Amino acid sequence: MTLLALETSCDETSAAVVRAGRVLANAVSSQIKLHAEYGGVVPELATREHLRNLMPVADAALNEAGVAPAELDAVAATQGPGLPSALMVGSKAAQAMAFVLRKPFVGIHHHEAHLYSPWISGDPLTADFDSIQPNVSLIVSGGHTMLVHVQAGLEHQLLGSTVDDAAGECFDKVAKLIGLSYPGGPALEKLAEGANASAFELPRPMLRDANDDFSFSGLKTSVRYLLRDHPEILEDRPRLRDLAASAQAAIVDVLATKTVRAAKRLGVGCVTASGGVTCNRMLREALAAACKKNALRLRLAEKSLCTDNAAMIGILAERKLMLRRPSTDPDADIIPNWPLDRVA
Protein backbone atom coordinates (compact mmCIF):
# COMPACT_ATOMS: atom_id res chain seq x y z
CA MET A 1 0.00 0.00 0.00
CA THR A 2 1.26 3.48 -0.92
CA LEU A 3 -0.21 6.45 0.92
CA LEU A 4 0.21 10.23 0.91
CA ALA A 5 -0.30 12.03 4.24
CA LEU A 6 -0.68 15.75 4.95
CA GLU A 7 -0.18 17.58 8.26
CA THR A 8 -1.24 21.22 8.82
CA SER A 9 -2.52 21.28 12.40
CA CYS A 10 -0.44 24.24 13.56
CA ASP A 11 2.66 25.95 12.15
CA GLU A 12 4.38 23.20 10.14
CA THR A 13 3.33 22.23 6.65
CA SER A 14 4.27 18.62 6.04
CA ALA A 15 3.66 15.87 3.49
CA ALA A 16 4.88 12.30 3.60
CA VAL A 17 4.71 9.21 1.43
CA VAL A 18 4.65 5.83 3.17
CA ARG A 19 4.60 2.30 1.82
CA ALA A 20 4.44 -0.97 3.76
CA GLY A 21 5.31 0.73 7.04
CA ARG A 22 8.27 2.60 5.58
CA VAL A 23 8.59 6.36 5.17
CA LEU A 24 9.68 7.00 1.58
CA ALA A 25 9.65 10.78 2.00
CA ASN A 26 8.81 13.29 4.74
CA ALA A 27 8.90 16.94 3.66
CA VAL A 28 8.40 19.71 6.23
CA SER A 29 8.17 23.48 5.81
CA SER A 30 8.57 25.28 9.14
CA GLN A 31 7.05 28.66 10.01
CA ILE A 32 9.11 29.36 13.14
CA LYS A 33 10.84 32.44 11.74
CA LEU A 34 7.54 33.91 10.58
CA HIS A 35 5.87 33.63 13.99
CA ALA A 36 8.96 34.55 16.06
CA GLU A 37 8.26 38.24 15.48
CA TYR A 38 4.93 37.88 17.30
CA GLY A 39 6.14 35.66 20.14
CA GLY A 40 3.79 32.80 19.21
CA VAL A 41 1.73 31.24 16.44
CA VAL A 42 -0.68 33.61 14.69
CA PRO A 43 -3.48 31.41 13.25
CA GLU A 44 -4.21 33.66 10.26
CA LEU A 45 -0.56 33.76 9.23
CA ALA A 46 -0.19 30.01 9.75
CA THR A 47 -3.17 29.34 7.48
CA ARG A 48 -1.84 31.64 4.77
CA GLU A 49 1.51 29.85 4.82
CA HIS A 50 -0.18 26.45 4.65
CA LEU A 51 -2.12 27.57 1.57
CA ARG A 52 1.09 28.81 -0.01
CA ASN A 53 3.29 25.84 0.86
CA LEU A 54 1.08 22.74 0.86
CA MET A 55 1.18 21.90 -2.83
CA PRO A 56 4.95 22.51 -3.21
CA VAL A 57 5.61 20.42 -0.09
CA ALA A 58 3.34 17.61 -1.32
CA ASP A 59 5.02 17.68 -4.74
CA ALA A 60 8.43 17.54 -3.06
CA ALA A 61 7.43 14.47 -1.04
CA LEU A 62 6.00 12.67 -4.06
CA ASN A 63 9.06 13.48 -6.17
CA GLU A 64 11.47 12.33 -3.46
CA ALA A 65 9.54 9.07 -3.11
CA GLY A 66 9.35 8.60 -6.87
CA VAL A 67 5.59 8.16 -6.64
CA ALA A 68 2.98 9.58 -9.01
CA PRO A 69 -0.45 10.56 -7.62
CA ALA A 70 -2.08 7.82 -9.70
CA GLU A 71 -0.01 5.23 -7.82
CA LEU A 72 -1.49 6.17 -4.42
CA ASP A 73 -3.80 3.71 -2.69
CA ALA A 74 -5.06 6.19 -0.07
CA VAL A 75 -4.71 9.77 1.16
CA ALA A 76 -4.58 10.80 4.82
CA ALA A 77 -4.51 14.05 6.77
CA THR A 78 -4.66 15.35 10.32
CA GLN A 79 -8.35 15.83 11.14
CA GLY A 80 -7.73 17.26 14.61
CA PRO A 81 -7.01 18.58 17.11
CA GLY A 82 -5.39 21.84 16.06
CA LEU A 83 -6.02 25.35 14.77
CA PRO A 84 -9.32 25.21 12.84
CA SER A 85 -8.27 27.25 9.82
CA ALA A 86 -4.92 25.46 9.60
CA LEU A 87 -6.51 22.01 9.84
CA MET A 88 -8.91 22.91 7.05
CA VAL A 89 -6.09 23.40 4.55
CA GLY A 90 -4.57 19.94 4.83
CA SER A 91 -7.77 18.02 5.50
CA LYS A 92 -9.76 19.48 2.61
CA ALA A 93 -6.83 19.14 0.22
CA ALA A 94 -6.48 15.45 1.15
CA GLN A 95 -10.21 14.87 0.77
CA ALA A 96 -10.21 16.51 -2.65
CA MET A 97 -7.26 14.41 -3.80
CA ALA A 98 -8.88 11.22 -2.50
CA PHE A 99 -12.09 12.11 -4.34
CA VAL A 100 -10.32 12.78 -7.63
CA LEU A 101 -8.25 9.59 -7.37
CA ARG A 102 -11.26 7.58 -6.10
CA LYS A 103 -9.22 6.35 -3.17
CA PRO A 104 -9.98 6.14 0.58
CA PHE A 105 -9.45 9.17 2.80
CA VAL A 106 -8.26 8.64 6.37
CA GLY A 107 -8.60 11.39 8.99
CA ILE A 108 -6.07 10.98 11.78
CA HIS A 109 -5.98 12.25 15.35
CA HIS A 110 -2.74 14.20 15.75
CA HIS A 111 -2.00 12.97 19.27
CA GLU A 112 -2.81 9.37 18.42
CA ALA A 113 -0.14 9.62 15.72
CA HIS A 114 2.32 10.94 18.34
CA LEU A 115 1.32 8.02 20.55
CA TYR A 116 2.75 5.48 18.10
CA SER A 117 5.63 7.57 16.73
CA PRO A 118 8.20 6.06 19.17
CA TRP A 119 7.80 2.79 17.27
CA ILE A 120 9.06 4.41 14.04
CA SER A 121 12.84 4.40 13.71
CA GLY A 122 15.80 3.56 11.50
CA ASP A 123 17.05 4.84 8.17
CA PRO A 124 14.79 4.86 6.30
CA LEU A 125 12.21 5.40 9.01
CA THR A 126 10.22 2.19 9.42
CA ALA A 127 7.36 1.29 11.75
CA ASP A 128 7.69 -1.75 14.00
CA PHE A 129 4.16 -2.32 15.30
CA ASP A 130 4.95 -5.96 16.01
CA SER A 131 7.28 -4.87 18.83
CA ILE A 132 4.65 -2.79 20.60
CA GLN A 133 4.00 -3.98 24.13
CA PRO A 134 1.67 -2.51 26.77
CA ASN A 135 3.19 0.79 27.84
CA VAL A 136 2.61 4.13 29.45
CA SER A 137 3.12 6.87 26.91
CA LEU A 138 3.98 10.49 27.69
CA ILE A 139 2.83 12.92 25.01
CA VAL A 140 4.33 16.31 25.73
CA SER A 141 4.05 19.13 23.22
CA GLY A 142 3.54 22.89 23.18
CA GLY A 143 -0.10 22.86 24.21
CA HIS A 144 -0.65 19.35 25.55
CA THR A 145 0.78 17.07 28.21
CA MET A 146 -0.86 13.70 28.78
CA LEU A 147 -0.26 10.17 29.96
CA VAL A 148 -1.81 7.30 28.02
CA HIS A 149 -1.99 3.57 28.72
CA VAL A 150 -1.31 1.87 25.39
CA GLN A 151 -2.51 -1.68 24.95
CA ALA A 152 -2.57 -4.06 21.99
CA GLY A 153 -4.18 -3.47 18.60
CA LEU A 154 -4.15 0.35 18.59
CA GLU A 155 -6.16 0.38 21.81
CA HIS A 156 -5.37 2.99 24.43
CA GLN A 157 -6.80 4.71 27.50
CA LEU A 158 -6.17 8.30 28.56
CA LEU A 159 -4.82 8.36 32.13
CA GLY A 160 -4.35 12.07 32.70
CA SER A 161 -3.69 15.42 31.06
CA THR A 162 -3.09 19.07 31.88
CA VAL A 163 -5.56 20.99 33.99
CA ASP A 164 -4.05 24.36 32.96
CA ASP A 165 -0.65 25.11 31.40
CA ALA A 166 1.03 22.26 29.56
CA ALA A 167 4.76 21.62 29.95
CA GLY A 168 5.54 23.24 26.61
CA GLU A 169 3.52 26.31 27.51
CA CYS A 170 5.41 26.56 30.78
CA PHE A 171 8.73 26.42 28.94
CA ASP A 172 7.60 29.17 26.58
CA LYS A 173 6.10 31.41 29.28
CA VAL A 174 9.09 31.13 31.59
CA ALA A 175 11.36 31.86 28.64
CA LYS A 176 9.35 34.98 27.87
CA LEU A 177 9.51 36.12 31.50
CA ILE A 178 13.30 36.00 31.45
CA GLY A 179 13.53 37.76 28.09
CA LEU A 180 14.14 34.92 25.65
CA SER A 181 12.75 34.86 22.12
CA TYR A 182 10.18 32.48 20.62
CA PRO A 183 10.22 29.50 20.52
CA GLY A 184 10.99 29.62 24.21
CA GLY A 185 11.58 25.96 24.98
CA PRO A 186 14.76 25.46 22.94
CA ALA A 187 16.03 28.91 23.97
CA LEU A 188 15.54 28.15 27.66
CA GLU A 189 17.22 24.76 27.28
CA LYS A 190 20.23 26.41 25.64
CA LEU A 191 20.47 29.07 28.37
CA ALA A 192 20.25 26.40 31.09
CA GLU A 193 23.05 24.25 29.71
CA GLY A 194 25.78 23.79 32.31
CA ALA A 195 24.00 25.94 34.93
CA ASN A 196 23.05 25.03 38.50
CA ALA A 197 19.59 23.42 38.43
CA SER A 198 19.42 23.47 42.26
CA ALA A 199 20.06 27.19 42.64
CA PHE A 200 16.38 28.10 43.00
CA GLU A 201 13.81 26.07 44.91
CA LEU A 202 10.81 25.98 42.57
CA PRO A 203 7.56 24.03 43.01
CA ARG A 204 6.78 20.68 41.38
CA PRO A 205 3.00 21.08 40.90
CA MET A 206 0.88 17.94 41.46
CA LEU A 207 4.00 15.80 41.81
CA ARG A 208 2.67 14.01 44.88
CA ASP A 209 -0.95 13.86 43.76
CA ALA A 210 -2.26 10.33 43.27
CA ASN A 211 -3.78 11.12 39.86
CA ASP A 212 -2.00 11.28 36.49
CA ASP A 213 -2.89 14.90 35.68
CA PHE A 214 -0.43 17.75 35.25
CA SER A 215 -0.37 21.43 36.16
CA PHE A 216 2.40 23.87 35.35
CA SER A 217 0.74 27.26 35.84
CA GLY A 218 1.92 27.42 39.46
CA LEU A 219 5.53 26.93 38.41
CA LYS A 220 5.27 29.72 35.84
CA THR A 221 3.68 32.00 38.45
CA SER A 222 6.44 31.24 40.95
CA VAL A 223 9.05 32.38 38.43
CA ARG A 224 7.01 35.49 37.74
CA TYR A 225 6.83 36.42 41.44
CA LEU A 226 10.50 35.62 41.93
CA LEU A 227 11.45 38.05 39.18
CA ARG A 228 9.00 40.64 40.50
CA ASP A 229 10.65 40.52 43.93
CA HIS A 230 14.20 40.17 42.59
CA PRO A 231 14.37 42.03 39.26
CA GLU A 232 18.15 42.18 39.57
CA ILE A 233 18.27 38.54 38.44
CA LEU A 234 17.45 39.67 34.90
CA GLU A 235 20.71 41.63 34.82
CA ASP A 236 22.83 38.87 36.35
CA ARG A 237 23.64 36.38 33.59
CA PRO A 238 24.92 33.54 35.82
CA ARG A 239 21.86 33.74 38.10
CA LEU A 240 19.56 33.97 35.10
CA ARG A 241 21.11 30.80 33.69
CA ASP A 242 20.61 29.10 37.06
CA LEU A 243 16.96 30.17 37.08
CA ALA A 244 16.46 28.72 33.60
CA ALA A 245 18.09 25.47 34.70
CA SER A 246 16.00 25.31 37.88
CA ALA A 247 12.74 25.86 35.98
CA GLN A 248 13.68 23.24 33.41
CA ALA A 249 14.58 20.76 36.15
CA ALA A 250 11.22 21.28 37.87
CA ILE A 251 9.28 20.59 34.67
CA VAL A 252 11.36 17.53 33.81
CA ASP A 253 11.15 16.14 37.35
CA VAL A 254 7.33 16.21 37.26
CA LEU A 255 7.15 14.64 33.80
CA ALA A 256 9.61 11.81 34.47
CA THR A 257 8.38 11.01 37.97
CA LYS A 258 4.68 10.84 37.11
CA THR A 259 5.32 8.83 33.94
CA VAL A 260 7.38 6.14 35.66
CA ARG A 261 5.03 6.06 38.64
CA ALA A 262 2.06 5.38 36.33
CA ALA A 263 3.97 2.60 34.56
CA LYS A 264 4.80 0.90 37.87
CA ARG A 265 1.23 1.21 39.11
CA LEU A 266 -0.17 -0.39 35.97
CA GLY A 267 2.48 -3.09 35.93
CA VAL A 268 3.66 -2.42 32.37
CA GLY A 269 7.26 -2.97 31.37
CA CYS A 270 7.66 -0.13 28.89
CA VAL A 271 7.53 3.67 28.74
CA THR A 272 7.38 5.79 25.57
CA ALA A 273 7.57 9.54 25.01
CA SER A 274 6.78 11.78 22.06
CA GLY A 275 5.85 15.34 21.14
CA GLY A 276 7.92 18.48 20.67
CA VAL A 277 9.16 18.80 24.27
CA THR A 278 10.62 15.30 23.98
CA CYS A 279 13.44 16.92 21.98
CA ASN A 280 14.63 18.37 25.30
CA ARG A 281 17.90 16.66 26.23
CA MET A 282 17.35 16.83 29.99
CA LEU A 283 13.93 15.18 29.66
CA ARG A 284 15.33 12.39 27.52
CA GLU A 285 18.13 11.78 30.01
CA ALA A 286 15.79 11.91 33.02
CA LEU A 287 13.40 9.40 31.47
CA ALA A 288 16.30 7.12 30.56
CA ALA A 289 17.70 7.24 34.09
CA ALA A 290 14.30 6.70 35.75
CA CYS A 291 13.45 3.78 33.46
CA LYS A 292 16.82 2.15 34.02
CA LYS A 293 16.42 2.47 37.78
CA ASN A 294 12.99 0.82 37.61
CA ALA A 295 13.87 -1.84 35.00
CA LEU A 296 11.55 -0.35 32.39
CA ARG A 297 12.10 -0.41 28.64
CA LEU A 298 12.15 3.09 27.11
CA ARG A 299 11.20 4.11 23.57
CA LEU A 300 11.69 7.78 22.65
CA ALA A 301 10.38 9.20 19.39
CA GLU A 302 13.07 10.18 16.91
CA LYS A 303 13.66 13.93 17.19
CA SER A 304 12.56 14.38 13.56
CA LEU A 305 9.19 12.87 14.55
CA CYS A 306 8.72 14.83 17.78
CA THR A 307 7.60 18.04 16.12
CA ASP A 308 4.61 18.12 13.76
CA ASN A 309 5.20 15.87 10.76
CA ALA A 310 3.19 13.93 8.19
CA ALA A 311 5.27 10.74 8.48
CA MET A 312 3.61 9.68 11.73
CA ILE A 313 0.19 10.60 10.27
CA GLY A 314 0.79 8.40 7.24
CA ILE A 315 2.20 5.46 9.20
CA LEU A 316 -0.82 5.38 11.52
CA ALA A 317 -3.29 5.81 8.65
CA GLU A 318 -1.74 2.91 6.75
CA ARG A 319 -1.82 0.73 9.85
CA LYS A 320 -5.50 1.44 10.41
CA LEU A 321 -6.30 0.48 6.83
CA MET A 322 -4.24 -2.70 7.15
CA LEU A 323 -6.27 -3.60 10.25
CA ARG A 324 -9.40 -3.03 8.18
CA ARG A 325 -10.50 -0.04 10.19
CA PRO A 326 -13.10 1.97 8.25
CA SER A 327 -11.88 4.90 6.19
CA THR A 328 -13.15 8.41 6.96
CA ASP A 329 -16.15 9.96 5.24
CA PRO A 330 -14.69 12.10 2.41
CA ASP A 331 -16.99 14.93 3.51
CA ALA A 332 -16.08 14.70 7.20
CA ASP A 333 -15.41 17.95 9.01
CA ILE A 334 -12.28 18.77 10.94
CA ILE A 335 -12.42 18.27 14.73
CA PRO A 336 -10.34 21.09 16.28
CA ASN A 337 -10.99 19.98 19.88
CA TRP A 338 -10.97 16.23 19.31
CA PRO A 339 -10.31 14.47 22.67
CA LEU A 340 -7.91 11.54 22.50
CA ASP A 341 -10.29 9.37 24.50
CA ARG A 342 -12.93 9.75 21.77
CA VAL A 343 -10.91 8.35 18.89
CA ALA A 344 -12.96 5.70 17.07
VENTAZI-V24105 format. One record per residue. N is the residue number from 1. RES is the residue in one letter. SS is DSSP state (a for helix, b for strand, c for the rest). PSI is psi in radians with two decimals (* if undefined). NEAR is the number of other ideal C-beta (glycine too) atoms within 12 Angstrom. Layout:
# VENTAZI-V24105
N;RES;SS;PSI;NEAR / N;RES;SS;PSI;NEAR
This chain:
# VENTAZI-V24105
1;M;c;2.34;29 / 2;T;b;2.25;34 / 3;L;b;2.44;50 / 4;L;b;2.32;53 / 5;A;b;2.51;56 / 6;L;b;2.48;55 / 7;E;b;2.06;54 / 8;T;c;0.72;49 / 9;S;c;-0.39;49 / 10;C;c;-1.82;43 / 11;D;c;0.37;41 / 12;E;b;2.27;46 / 13;T;b;2.12;40 / 14;S;b;2.56;47 / 15;A;b;2.46;51 / 16;A;b;2.64;52 / 17;V;b;2.20;46 / 18;V;b;2.65;44 / 19;R;b;2.17;30 / 20;A;c;0.76;21 / 21;G;c;0.12;31 / 22;R;b;2.41;27 / 23;V;b;1.91;41 / 24;L;b;-0.52;34 / 25;A;b;2.52;33 / 26;N;b;1.66;41 / 27;A;b;2.36;35 / 28;V;b;2.31;34 / 29;S;b;1.99;33 / 30;S;b;2.61;25 / 31;Q;c;0.29;35 / 32;I;a;-0.80;30 / 33;K;a;-0.65;15 / 34;L;a;-0.78;26 / 35;H;a;-0.24;28 / 36;A;a;-0.62;22 / 37;E;c;-0.49;14 / 38;Y;c;-0.01;20 / 39;G;c;0.30;20 / 40;G;c;3.02;28 / 41;V;c;2.22;34 / 42;V;c;1.95;22 / 43;P;a;-0.73;26 / 44;E;a;-0.70;18 / 45;L;a;-0.69;25 / 46;A;a;-0.76;37 / 47;T;a;-0.75;30 / 48;R;a;-0.74;21 / 49;E;a;-0.62;31 / 50;H;a;-0.76;44 / 51;L;a;-0.63;23 / 52;R;a;-0.64;18 / 53;N;a;-0.30;33 / 54;L;a;-0.87;38 / 55;M;a;-0.80;24 / 56;P;a;-0.67;19 / 57;V;a;-0.73;38 / 58;A;a;-0.74;41 / 59;D;a;-0.71;21 / 60;A;a;-0.72;25 / 61;A;a;-0.77;40 / 62;L;a;-0.72;32 / 63;N;a;-0.74;18 / 64;E;a;-0.66;21 / 65;A;a;-0.26;32 / 66;G;c;0.62;13 / 67;V;c;2.31;27 / 68;A;c;2.62;14 / 69;P;a;-0.64;28 / 70;A;a;-0.29;14 / 71;E;a;-0.11;20 / 72;L;c;2.48;37 / 73;D;c;-0.28;29 / 74;A;b;2.83;39 / 75;V;b;2.37;47 / 76;A;b;2.80;50 / 77;A;b;2.77;51 / 78;T;b;2.17;50 / 79;Q;b;-0.33;44 / 80;G;b;3.03;36 / 81;P;c;3.01;34 / 82;G;c;-3.00;42 / 83;L;c;2.17;36 / 84;P;a;-0.89;26 / 85;S;a;-0.56;27 / 86;A;a;-0.78;43 / 87;L;a;-0.68;40 / 88;M;a;-0.67;32 / 89;V;a;-0.95;40 / 90;G;a;-0.72;50 / 91;S;a;-0.82;45 / 92;K;a;-0.59;32 / 93;A;a;-0.73;35 / 94;A;a;-0.71;47 / 95;Q;a;-0.71;33 / 96;A;a;-0.74;24 / 97;M;a;-0.75;32 / 98;A;a;-0.68;34 / 99;F;a;-0.81;17 / 100;V;a;-0.71;16 / 101;L;a;-0.17;23 / 102;R;c;0.82;15 / 103;K;c;2.81;28 / 104;P;b;2.57;30 / 105;F;b;2.40;39 / 106;V;b;2.04;45 / 107;G;b;2.23;46 / 108;I;b;2.46;54 / 109;H;b;2.15;43 / 110;H;a;-0.77;54 / 111;H;a;-0.52;45 / 112;E;a;-0.64;41 / 113;A;a;-0.75;52 / 114;H;a;-0.67;48 / 115;L;a;-0.63;47 / 116;Y;a;-0.01;44 / 117;S;a;-0.49;50 / 118;P;c;-0.24;42 / 119;W;c;0.26;36 / 120;I;b;2.09;42 / 121;S;b;3.13;27 / 122;G;c;-3.14;16 / 123;D;c;1.81;11 / 124;P;c;2.78;24 / 125;L;c;2.24;32 / 126;T;b;2.37;23 / 127;A;b;2.51;35 / 128;D;c;1.20;20 / 129;F;a;-0.41;25 / 130;D;a;-0.36;12 / 131;S;a;-0.11;20 / 132;I;c;2.27;28 / 133;Q;c;2.81;24 / 134;P;c;2.31;24 / 135;N;b;2.85;39 / 136;V;b;2.17;46 / 137;S;b;2.27;48 / 138;L;b;2.05;56 / 139;I;b;2.04;47 / 140;V;b;1.86;47 / 141;S;c;-2.96;42 / 142;G;c;-0.82;41 / 143;G;c;0.04;37 / 144;H;c;2.44;38 / 145;T;b;2.15;49 / 146;M;b;2.70;43 / 147;L;b;2.37;46 / 148;V;b;2.38;44 / 149;H;b;1.94;31 / 150;V;b;2.26;40 / 151;Q;c;-2.79;19 / 152;A;c;2.74;16 / 153;G;c;0.67;17 / 154;L;c;0.56;30 / 155;E;c;2.39;20 / 156;H;b;2.79;32 / 157;Q;b;2.24;24 / 158;L;b;2.19;30 / 159;L;b;-0.71;31 / 160;G;b;2.83;33 / 161;S;b;-2.99;32 / 162;T;b;2.47;34 / 163;V;c;-0.21;19 / 164;D;c;-1.95;22 / 165;D;c;2.34;30 / 166;A;c;2.95;37 / 167;A;a;-0.76;52 / 168;G;a;-0.67;43 / 169;E;a;-0.67;33 / 170;C;a;-0.76;45 / 171;F;a;-0.86;47 / 172;D;a;-0.71;37 / 173;K;a;-0.68;36 / 174;V;a;-0.72;43 / 175;A;a;-0.72;34 / 176;K;a;-0.68;26 / 177;L;a;-0.59;30 / 178;I;c;0.18;38 / 179;G;c;0.33;22 / 180;L;c;2.74;29 / 181;S;c;2.87;23 / 182;Y;c;2.48;29 / 183;P;c;2.34;38 / 184;G;a;-0.60;39 / 185;G;a;-1.00;44 / 186;P;a;-0.61;30 / 187;A;a;-0.71;26 / 188;L;a;-0.69;43 / 189;E;a;-0.72;36 / 190;K;a;-0.75;24 / 191;L;a;-0.62;30 / 192;A;a;-0.26;38 / 193;E;c;2.14;19 / 194;G;c;0.00;15 / 195;A;c;3.05;26 / 196;N;c;1.86;20 / 197;A;c;-0.08;27 / 198;S;c;0.12;15 / 199;A;c;-0.60;24 / 200;F;c;2.32;31 / 201;E;c;1.78;18 / 202;L;c;2.65;34 / 203;P;c;2.69;27 / 204;R;c;1.45;27 / 205;P;c;2.33;32 / 206;M;c;0.24;32 / 207;L;c;-0.67;27 / 208;R;c;0.03;13 / 209;D;c;2.54;18 / 210;A;c;-0.36;13 / 211;N;c;3.11;20 / 212;D;c;0.34;34 / 213;D;c;2.91;24 / 214;F;b;2.67;40 / 215;S;c;2.17;31 / 216;F;c;0.07;44 / 217;S;a;-0.61;24 / 218;G;a;-0.63;25 / 219;L;a;-0.80;41 / 220;K;a;-0.76;35 / 221;T;a;-0.63;23 / 222;S;a;-0.73;28 / 223;V;a;-0.71;39 / 224;R;a;-0.81;24 / 225;Y;a;-0.62;18 / 226;L;a;-0.77;29 / 227;L;a;-0.52;28 / 228;R;a;-0.74;14 / 229;D;a;-0.39;11 / 230;H;c;1.16;18 / 231;P;a;-0.30;17 / 232;E;a;-0.34;14 / 233;I;a;-0.62;28 / 234;L;a;-0.37;20 / 235;E;a;-0.01;13 / 236;D;c;1.70;16 / 237;R;a;-0.82;16 / 238;P;a;-0.74;17 / 239;R;a;-0.59;24 / 240;L;a;-0.68;33 / 241;R;a;-0.70;28 / 242;D;a;-0.66;28 / 243;L;a;-0.75;41 / 244;A;a;-0.76;43 / 245;A;a;-0.67;31 / 246;S;a;-0.71;35 / 247;A;a;-0.77;50 / 248;Q;a;-0.74;47 / 249;A;a;-0.65;35 / 250;A;a;-0.76;41 / 251;I;a;-0.85;52 / 252;V;a;-0.70;44 / 253;D;a;-0.78;33 / 254;V;a;-0.81;43 / 255;L;a;-0.88;49 / 256;A;a;-0.75;41 / 257;T;a;-0.83;34 / 258;K;a;-0.57;42 / 259;T;a;-0.88;48 / 260;V;a;-0.66;36 / 261;R;a;-0.71;31 / 262;A;a;-0.71;37 / 263;A;a;-0.74;38 / 264;K;a;-0.70;21 / 265;R;a;-0.68;19 / 266;L;a;-0.16;25 / 267;G;c;0.45;15 / 268;V;c;2.78;34 / 269;G;c;0.20;20 / 270;C;b;2.53;34 / 271;V;b;2.43;45 / 272;T;b;2.79;43 / 273;A;b;2.49;50 / 274;S;b;3.07;48 / 275;G;c;2.83;42 / 276;G;a;-0.69;43 / 277;V;a;-0.31;50 / 278;T;a;-0.17;44 / 279;C;a;-0.35;29 / 280;N;c;2.17;39 / 281;R;a;-0.72;22 / 282;M;a;-0.66;35 / 283;L;a;-0.76;42 / 284;R;a;-0.72;31 / 285;E;a;-0.68;22 / 286;A;a;-0.73;34 / 287;L;a;-0.73;41 / 288;A;a;-0.77;25 / 289;A;a;-0.75;20 / 290;A;a;-0.67;31 / 291;C;a;-0.67;32 / 292;K;a;-0.74;16 / 293;K;a;-0.58;17 / 294;N;c;0.28;26 / 295;A;c;0.77;15 / 296;L;c;2.45;31 / 297;R;b;2.48;25 / 298;L;b;2.27;34 / 299;R;b;2.04;34 / 300;L;b;2.40;37 / 301;A;c;2.47;40 / 302;E;c;2.50;31 / 303;K;a;-0.56;24 / 304;S;a;-0.30;30 / 305;L;a;0.03;43 / 306;C;c;-0.74;37 / 307;T;c;3.02;37 / 308;D;c;2.29;48 / 309;N;c;2.68;46 / 310;A;a;-0.29;52 / 311;A;a;-0.82;50 / 312;M;a;-0.53;47 / 313;I;a;-0.80;55 / 314;G;a;-0.72;54 / 315;I;a;-0.79;50 / 316;L;a;-0.69;47 / 317;A;a;-0.76;50 / 318;E;a;-0.72;43 / 319;R;a;-0.74;37 / 320;K;a;-0.72;34 / 321;L;a;-0.66;31 / 322;M;a;-0.53;23 / 323;L;c;0.15;18 / 324;R;c;0.54;11 / 325;R;c;2.56;24 / 326;P;c;2.50;14 / 327;S;c;3.00;28 / 328;T;b;2.51;32 / 329;D;c;2.22;17 / 330;P;c;-0.21;26 / 331;D;c;0.18;14 / 332;A;c;2.49;25 / 333;D;c;2.83;18 / 334;I;c;2.80;33 / 335;I;c;1.44;29 / 336;P;c;-0.54;24 / 337;N;c;0.70;19 / 338;W;c;1.95;28 / 339;P;c;2.51;20 / 340;L;a;-0.53;33 / 341;D;a;0.13;20 / 342;R;a;0.40;16 / 343;V;c;2.26;29 / 344;A;c;*;22
